[in-house]
């Protein structure tokens, strides 16, 4: 059986890409709910229904583990998903914990969607970990739209980021947390914007490491997989050479 990856759009491909590298013998099912992207600007109730409908479809197709490769969907739906299904379900959350543990005394910027930053799950995470009040959260919903439209013009995106961060002193930040799975597509551009010694981190590697741990503990590793990925757009099967393959290639080029 396959490992399922779910996201509102193409952001979760950044996590899938890491999984393909680390688990080359597995096969994957990637579901992008592109008819309803973005999630980060929707209501909590709407997102919950969309996620449950999508995962019902994925479960019917057959998956052995689900990775909710979307910070917003995780914050809204992860508890209900775990009550609803028997297979292991992994979620994503902004990498605040490693940022706080490794940052020192400089400030931390968490870039995320508006809904992720508003949710109690994120607020509790920061309250628990940010004892020195160093974490700033800021929403960048337009980056989701840029990624979904395969728009990576460096000059235009730098203009947008400079507008959004115009009141911030970027030298104060030791770590930038990419709290949306769409944002790693812009890592190289962000590295140009922030000082060279700023750490820019996301949750992909940690999530895939935990996925490997689950596969080991549950004895779920594939014996005959080939690293194949079946892509679905809101329930519609896509060809292997569909637009999603462009995102995997882009991530290969950005290594």
KOLBAMI-977667 format. One record per residue (C-alpha): residue in one letter; x negated, y, z negated. Coordinates in nm, 3 decimals, decimal comma. Each point is the difference from the previous one (the first is absolute). Layout:
REM residues N
  res        u        v        w
    a        X        Y        Z
...
This chain:
REM residues 255
  res        u        v        w
    x    0,000    0,000    0,000
    x   -0,100    0,360    0,052
    x   -0,091    0,287   -0,230
    x    0,252    0,281    0,031
    x   -0,093    0,367    0,010
    x    0,269    0,265   -0,025
    x   -0,013    0,375    0,051
    x    0,230    0,276    0,117
    x   -0,226    0,041    0,303
    x   -0,362   -0,043    0,102
    x   -0,162    0,091   -0,334
    x   -0,009   -0,356   -0,123
    x   -0,218   -0,094    0,297
    x   -0,288    0,155   -0,195
    x    0,055   -0,269   -0,265
    x    0,067   -0,272    0,257
    x   -0,329    0,089    0,169
    x   -0,187   -0,071   -0,323
    x    0,188   -0,327   -0,045
    x   -0,085   -0,117    0,351
    x   -0,369    0,066   -0,072
    x    0,002   -0,185   -0,331
    x    0,243   -0,280    0,091
    x   -0,077   -0,099    0,359
    x    0,168   -0,343   -0,033
    x    0,339    0,144   -0,095
    x    0,289    0,099    0,226
    x    0,204    0,311   -0,073
    x    0,344    0,150    0,054
    x   -0,002    0,379    0,006
    x    0,334    0,182   -0,029
    x    0,014    0,374    0,069
    x    0,335    0,166   -0,066
    x   -0,062    0,257    0,270
    x    0,371    0,074    0,049
    x    0,000    0,161   -0,345
    x   -0,352    0,137   -0,048
    x   -0,098    0,204   -0,198
    x    0,114   -0,132   -0,338
    x   -0,177    0,264   -0,208
    x    0,259    0,270    0,066
    x    0,311   -0,221   -0,048
    x    0,210   -0,063   -0,310
    x   -0,088   -0,281   -0,238
    x    0,329   -0,181    0,072
    x   -0,050    0,010    0,376
    x   -0,356   -0,131   -0,021
    x    0,104   -0,287   -0,229
    x    0,268   -0,119    0,244
    x   -0,236    0,023    0,297
    x   -0,271   -0,199   -0,177
    x    0,237   -0,274   -0,115
    x    0,147   -0,037    0,350
    x   -0,346   -0,023    0,156
    x   -0,132   -0,257   -0,246
    x    0,316   -0,210    0,042
    x   -0,093   -0,018    0,370
    x   -0,363   -0,088   -0,076
    x    0,099   -0,271   -0,245
    x    0,227   -0,156    0,264
    x   -0,292    0,000    0,246
    x   -0,214   -0,185   -0,255
    x   -0,274    0,153   -0,216
    x   -0,194   -0,144   -0,294
    x   -0,113    0,331   -0,154
    x    0,119    0,357    0,050
    x   -0,222    0,307   -0,013
    x    0,206    0,318   -0,031
    x   -0,263    0,211    0,175
    x    0,175    0,327   -0,075
    x   -0,043    0,202   -0,319
    x    0,346    0,155    0,029
    x    0,179   -0,333    0,053
    x   -0,196   -0,155   -0,286
    x    0,098    0,273   -0,242
    x    0,368   -0,032    0,093
    x    0,059   -0,370    0,066
    x   -0,271   -0,227   -0,142
    x    0,189   -0,105   -0,315
    x    0,318   -0,087    0,184
    x   -0,193   -0,190    0,268
    x   -0,168   -0,215   -0,264
    x    0,337   -0,085   -0,152
    x    0,142   -0,088    0,341
    x   -0,269   -0,230    0,148
    x   -0,204   -0,297   -0,120
    x   -0,317    0,066    0,203
    x   -0,276    0,222   -0,145
    x    0,045    0,372    0,070
    x   -0,287    0,249   -0,016
    x    0,050    0,375   -0,002
    x   -0,211    0,310    0,050
    x   -0,055    0,293   -0,231
    x   -0,232    0,299    0,032
    x   -0,350   -0,098   -0,115
    x    0,009    0,229   -0,303
    x   -0,155   -0,257   -0,235
    x   -0,332   -0,046    0,186
    x   -0,007    0,373    0,069
    x    0,026    0,087   -0,369
    x   -0,244   -0,272   -0,105
    x   -0,272    0,098    0,247
    x    0,050    0,372    0,050
    x   -0,181    0,162   -0,292
    x    0,115    0,350   -0,095
    x    0,100    0,136    0,341
    x    0,361    0,030    0,112
    x    0,192   -0,266    0,195
    x    0,236    0,075    0,287
    x    0,274   -0,253    0,073
    x    0,137    0,041    0,352
    x    0,338   -0,172    0,039
    x    0,357    0,037    0,124
    x    0,252    0,219   -0,184
    x    0,203   -0,300   -0,118
    x   -0,302   -0,187   -0,137
    x   -0,106    0,304   -0,202
    x    0,353    0,052   -0,136
    x    0,053   -0,360   -0,107
    x   -0,019   -0,103   -0,365
    x   -0,241   -0,282    0,088
    x   -0,263    0,248    0,119
    x    0,066    0,246   -0,283
    x   -0,044   -0,277   -0,258
    x   -0,320   -0,116    0,169
    x   -0,156    0,347   -0,020
    x    0,123    0,060   -0,356
    x   -0,157   -0,327   -0,113
    x   -0,336    0,045    0,171
    x   -0,064    0,375    0,028
    x   -0,094    0,078   -0,358
    x   -0,213    0,298    0,102
    x    0,264    0,148    0,235
    x   -0,224   -0,010    0,305
    x    0,250   -0,142    0,253
    x    0,177    0,226    0,250
    x    0,269   -0,146    0,226
    x    0,088    0,157    0,334
    x    0,238   -0,111    0,274
    x   -0,109   -0,024    0,364
    x    0,308   -0,136    0,182
    x   -0,114    0,134    0,337
    x   -0,295   -0,242    0,002
    x    0,251   -0,285    0,016
    x    0,156    0,155    0,309
    x   -0,341    0,056    0,161
    x   -0,092   -0,365   -0,053
    x    0,334   -0,127    0,127
    x   -0,043    0,205    0,317
    x   -0,363   -0,115    0,044
    x   -0,106    0,362   -0,027
    x   -0,357    0,031   -0,126
    x   -0,119    0,330    0,147
    x   -0,272    0,098   -0,247
    x    0,023    0,376    0,046
    x    0,377    0,014   -0,046
    x   -0,001   -0,232   -0,300
    x   -0,279    0,199   -0,165
    x    0,211    0,315    0,049
    x    0,294   -0,172   -0,168
    x   -0,211   -0,125   -0,291
    x   -0,158    0,340   -0,049
    x    0,345    0,160   -0,014
    x    0,119   -0,253   -0,257
    x   -0,314    0,029   -0,211
    x   -0,063    0,369    0,046
    x    0,051    0,082   -0,370
    x   -0,221   -0,286   -0,123
    x   -0,371    0,015   -0,069
    x   -0,108   -0,322    0,172
    x   -0,338   -0,003   -0,177
    x    0,183   -0,073   -0,327
    x    0,106   -0,345    0,120
    x   -0,217   -0,303   -0,055
    x    0,255   -0,247    0,136
    x    0,284    0,010    0,251
    x    0,253   -0,283   -0,030
    x    0,185   -0,089    0,322
    x    0,334   -0,089   -0,159
    x    0,179   -0,087    0,324
    x   -0,106   -0,283    0,230
    x    0,029    0,233    0,301
    x   -0,275    0,225   -0,131
    x   -0,312   -0,219    0,055
    x    0,035    0,073    0,373
    x   -0,116    0,353   -0,090
    x   -0,289   -0,099   -0,225
    x   -0,270    0,120    0,237
    x    0,169    0,339    0,037
    x    0,038    0,032   -0,378
    x   -0,368   -0,081   -0,042
    x   -0,080    0,303    0,212
    x    0,231    0,221   -0,204
    x   -0,118   -0,091   -0,350
    x   -0,358    0,027   -0,132
    x   -0,224   -0,291    0,097
    x   -0,014   -0,136   -0,355
    x    0,380   -0,027   -0,032
    x    0,122   -0,359   -0,023
    x    0,300   -0,078    0,220
    x    0,173   -0,321   -0,105
    x    0,314   -0,199    0,075
    x    0,158   -0,320   -0,128
    x   -0,053   -0,229    0,300
    x   -0,305   -0,192   -0,120
    x    0,137   -0,046   -0,351
    x    0,332   -0,121    0,136
    x   -0,161   -0,257    0,231
    x   -0,230   -0,120   -0,279
    x    0,309   -0,059   -0,213
    x    0,170   -0,173    0,294
    x   -0,294   -0,242    0,021
    x    0,030   -0,065   -0,373
    x    0,370   -0,083    0,036
    x   -0,067   -0,231    0,295
    x   -0,265   -0,181   -0,205
    x    0,211   -0,035   -0,315
    x    0,310   -0,120    0,188
    x   -0,201   -0,220    0,239
    x    0,155    0,182    0,295
    x   -0,303    0,039    0,227
    x    0,066   -0,100    0,360
    x   -0,189   -0,292    0,147
    x    0,085    0,054    0,364
    x    0,062    0,373    0,051
    x   -0,170    0,205    0,273
    x    0,030    0,359   -0,117
    x    0,305    0,056    0,219
    x    0,240    0,286   -0,075
    x    0,369    0,011    0,093
    x    0,121    0,361    0,007
    x    0,360    0,104   -0,056
    x    0,153    0,346    0,040
    x    0,309    0,020   -0,226
    x    0,075   -0,365    0,082
    x   -0,096    0,007    0,369
    x   -0,288   -0,227    0,105
    x   -0,285    0,186    0,170
    x   -0,257   -0,126    0,248
    x   -0,351   -0,061   -0,141
    x   -0,137    0,281    0,219
    x    0,261    0,247   -0,129
    x   -0,074    0,342   -0,147
    x   -0,101   -0,162   -0,330
    x   -0,311   -0,148    0,158
    x   -0,121    0,356    0,069
    x   -0,004    0,069   -0,373
    x   -0,205   -0,311   -0,077
    x   -0,247    0,102    0,272
    x   -0,020    0,354   -0,143
    x   -0,083   -0,140   -0,343
    x   -0,268   -0,224    0,155
    x   -0,154    0,307    0,162
    x    0,005    0,194   -0,328
    x   -0,198   -0,260   -0,193
